[in-house]
Amino acid sequence: MDTSRLGDTMLSEYAVFGVLLLAGFAFVAAAMAANAVLRPSAPSEAKGSTYECGVDPVGGDWAQVHIRFYVYAFLFVLFAVEAVFLFPWAAVFRAFGTAAAVEMGLFVGVLALGLAYAWRKGVLRWR
């Protein structure tokens, strides 16, 4: 086997990859340059103001949010992910067997323990 020929082949494959990579960067650079040249530019005070669903902004821009909103969002995401895992598993439950049922029981059990902990700490109580 001619090793010099093998090296030439591998080098040419890297060269093709390099050319494609450079072409990709050139295409992105050309598109961004065309965007900068062709876009209209008419800045004004009205365009620079905050737009919130058609309502004029009132008050300051600083607002504090209570941590309970983040906790509710986190719990929602947690149980949504559980549903993403649980529904497909339930659709093919018979094909998996007993071992998979035990593993899914452990999965749901750990999430149930987390929910019980949050409930006991009063996180789910809206004040």
Residue pairs with C-beta under 8 A, 6 or more apart in sequence:
49 57
50 57
50 61
68 123
68 126
68 127
71 118
71 123
75 115
75 118
75 123
75 124
78 111
78 114
79 111
79 115
82 107
82 108
82 111
85 107
86 104
86 108
89 96
89 100
89 104
93 100
93 101
118 124
